[in-house]
Amino acid sequence: MTQPTPLTQLPQSELFRKDDVFVLFGELFGRGYATGLVDQARAAGMQIVGITVGRRDDNNALRPLNDEELAAAEANLGGRIINVPLMAGFDLDAPAGEPTPTELLNAMTLKTWEQDKLDWAHIDKCRAIGTERFRKGVAEVMAVLDGMIADGRNVLFAHTMAGGIPKAKVFMVIANRIYKGRGERFMSSQTLLDSDLGKLILQNFDEVSANTFLHLIEGSAAIRARVEAAGGQVRYTAYGYHGTEILIEGRYQWQTYTNYTQGYAKMRLERIARAAWEQGVKATVYNCPEIRTNSTDVFAGVELPLIALLEALRKEGGGAWAESQWQACRDLLVDGVTLEDVLKKVADFQTSAVMQPFHDFDAWPMPNNPEQADLQIGTSEDIVQMHKDRKALVTDLLSTLVLEASGALIFRESAAPAGPVLWLNHDVVARQLNHLHA
Ligand SMILES: NC(=O)c1ccc[n+]([C@@H]2O[C@H](COP(=O)([O-])OP(=O)(O)OC[C@H]3O[C@@H](n4cnc5c(N)ncnc54)[C@H](O)[C@@H]3O)[C@@H](O)[C@H]2O)c1
């Protein structure tokens, strides 16, 4: 049986200093996890370097950013961006003149997709082309990056890539029903995984959310060797997700969002870090708590466990600052609704008989079922209704706190990481926040 390996102590080591190099491997979005880490790198005086996934032209061809896009991206990052498109996944790749996987998916309809078959020999060719394209892009990026790292510097590579949902009309409808459908609109995630459509999507998730970490580690081998030979150190971080321990009935317990279809790719990401670690490369996947970002808005109910962070803030030595966060959350609720009412709703959800089978670490990621979807999506909607403004939620406020804590934890732990896979549970997140705001 595998067990989560939590980070239990606030990390104390320091490694990165002024003029060391921080490389963000993914684009930076305002609400995204990476902002917490970039803030730390900036505060330490590191040189910040980014990449771009590029943009698609009208014919779906991948291109670098134009001058205007590049200037905006560099201003947003506060650093230089190496302008070579690093879009991962093979959903829009194919041998010349042949259909891309997305085109094949677009031939499927809502009536036929469960039975529709794909030509796997063709898909394999598309996948190989996409992988080769990405690896070549990484090589180009590394050639430029090499010239930006002076001898004696340390380098921190931060992988943030996750995604791979193909832009096929039929899947947009299916995704909406799997992640947001209840009652009549419920759809089983297992039905998706059993179909050829689902199998293709899992492959694309692997490429985007996991294999890109391997290409990063392999593609930067020469830089790693040069930096280490000059006395510097190189670290790799990636964001994982594999459930989180949160306070349930006064005790930290592991729970997860369901159905997390991307979980197979996240476990592959963990295996990539473990294999690299065995080769002496300090690569660590940090399994992070559920927060609301651009990437999670599709998953109704993913934000529910986050609300329990309020209780962890108090339990982990919270003082005046923790109380001020409780108050700021209270201010977001409609008159007559208390924060205790909201917390009770989350607790009722977590402890309900319907959710118990899902608190099984070894069975992760489990498929959804109608009762679970109904309860999870219903609870999420009920809690939104308890707010004055659905655009200013308790979970928005708590997400920014988790970004701050995770940035500090990952940045410091990466100086001397304890292992290749570490969970950042609510206990250590709350302790880090209370420490930062003491
Ligand atoms: N939000 C959560 O609850 C949560 C929890 C645990 C881990 N994570 C992980 O944190 C990381 C950042 O996600 P986030 O939630 O902050 O959202 P985000 O939308 O800010 O970040 C997503 C990242 O993926 C990149 N990306 C998307 N599609 C890509 C593609 N085809 N090719 C290359 N790059 C691509 C984007 O450029 C961006 O850097 C991800 O690995 C995510 O799985 C998120």
The ligand as an SDF file (V2000), in Angstrom:
LIG
                    3D

 44 48  0  0  0  0  0  0  0  0999 V2000
   -5.8380   24.3340   -8.7020 N   0  0  0  0  0  0  0  0  0  0  0  0
   -5.7340   23.2730   -7.9350 C   0  0  0  0  0  0  0  0  0  0  0  0
   -6.6200   22.9750   -7.1240 O   0  0  0  0  0  0  0  0  0  0  0  0
   -4.4980   22.4400   -8.0100 C   0  0  0  0  0  0  0  0  0  0  0  0
   -4.2430   21.5200   -6.9800 C   0  0  0  0  0  0  0  0  0  0  0  0
   -3.0790   20.7760   -7.0210 C   0  0  0  0  0  0  0  0  0  0  0  0
   -2.2030   20.9330   -8.0850 C   0  0  0  0  0  0  0  0  0  0  0  0
   -2.4850   21.8220   -9.0940 N   0  0  0  0  0  0  0  0  0  0  0  0
   -1.5210   21.9430  -10.1990 C   0  0  0  0  0  0  0  0  0  0  0  0
   -0.9310   23.2200  -10.2120 O   0  0  0  0  0  0  0  0  0  0  0  0
   -0.4040   23.4660  -11.5160 C   0  0  0  0  0  0  0  0  0  0  0  0
   -0.8500   24.8300  -11.9700 C   0  0  0  0  0  0  0  0  0  0  0  0
   -2.2660   24.8220  -12.1560 O   0  0  0  0  0  0  0  0  0  0  0  0
   -3.2360   25.9550  -11.6580 P   0  0  0  0  0  0  0  0  0  0  0  0
   -4.4220   25.2790  -11.0800 O   0  0  0  0  0  0  0  0  0  0  0  0
   -2.5070   26.9320  -10.8560 O   0  0  0  0  0  0  0  0  0  0  0  0
   -3.7950   26.5780  -13.0000 O   0  0  0  0  0  0  0  0  0  0  0  0
   -3.2100   27.5370  -14.1360 P   0  0  0  0  0  0  0  0  0  0  0  0
   -4.3090   27.5480  -15.1430 O   0  0  0  0  0  0  0  0  0  0  0  0
   -2.7430   28.8110  -13.5670 O   0  0  0  0  0  0  0  0  0  0  0  0
   -1.9500   26.7600  -14.7110 O   0  0  0  0  0  0  0  0  0  0  0  0
   -1.9990   25.7840  -15.7390 C   0  0  0  0  0  0  0  0  0  0  0  0
   -0.6360   25.7310  -16.4110 C   0  0  0  0  0  0  0  0  0  0  0  0
   -0.6470   24.7150  -17.4110 O   0  0  0  0  0  0  0  0  0  0  0  0
   -0.0900   25.2440  -18.6130 C   0  0  0  0  0  0  0  0  0  0  0  0
   -0.7040   24.5310  -19.7350 N   0  0  0  0  0  0  0  0  0  0  0  0
   -2.0190   24.3030  -19.9760 C   0  0  0  0  0  0  0  0  0  0  0  0
   -2.1820   23.6030  -21.1080 N   0  0  0  0  0  0  0  0  0  0  0  0
   -0.9420   23.3850  -21.6080 C   0  0  0  0  0  0  0  0  0  0  0  0
   -0.4440   22.7210  -22.7580 C   0  0  0  0  0  0  0  0  0  0  0  0
   -1.2440   22.1250  -23.6560 N   0  0  0  0  0  0  0  0  0  0  0  0
    0.8920   22.6800  -22.9450 N   0  0  0  0  0  0  0  0  0  0  0  0
    1.7340   23.2610  -22.0580 C   0  0  0  0  0  0  0  0  0  0  0  0
    1.3240   23.9070  -20.9440 N   0  0  0  0  0  0  0  0  0  0  0  0
    0.0010   23.9530  -20.7250 C   0  0  0  0  0  0  0  0  0  0  0  0
   -0.4170   26.7240  -18.5570 C   0  0  0  0  0  0  0  0  0  0  0  0
    0.4740   27.4610  -19.3840 O   0  0  0  0  0  0  0  0  0  0  0  0
   -0.2330   27.0330  -17.0780 C   0  0  0  0  0  0  0  0  0  0  0  0
    1.1250   27.2730  -16.7940 O   0  0  0  0  0  0  0  0  0  0  0  0
   -0.9180   22.3300  -12.4010 C   0  0  0  0  0  0  0  0  0  0  0  0
    0.0650   21.3420  -12.5110 O   0  0  0  0  0  0  0  0  0  0  0  0
   -2.0900   21.8160  -11.5940 C   0  0  0  0  0  0  0  0  0  0  0  0
   -2.4430   20.4910  -11.9150 O   0  0  0  0  0  0  0  0  0  0  0  0
   -3.6150   22.5900   -9.0620 C   0  0  0  0  0  0  0  0  0  0  0  0
  1  2  1  0
  2  3  2  0
  2  4  1  0
  4  5  1  0
  4 44  2  0
  5  6  2  0
  6  7  1  0
  7  8  2  0
  8  9  1  0
  8 44  1  0
  9 10  1  0
  9 42  1  0
 10 11  1  0
 11 12  1  0
 11 40  1  0
 12 13  1  0
 13 14  1  0
 14 15  2  0
 14 16  1  0
 14 17  1  0
 17 18  1  0
 18 19  2  0
 18 20  1  0
 18 21  1  0
 21 22  1  0
 22 23  1  0
 23 24  1  0
 23 38  1  0
 24 25  1  0
 25 26  1  0
 25 36  1  0
 26 27  1  0
 26 35  1  0
 27 28  2  0
 28 29  1  0
 29 30  1  0
 29 35  2  0
 30 31  1  0
 30 32  2  0
 32 33  1  0
 33 34  2  0
 34 35  1  0
 36 37  1  0
 36 38  1  0
 38 39  1  0
 40 41  1  0
 40 42  1  0
 42 43  1  0
M  CHG  2   8   1  16  -1
M  END
$$$$
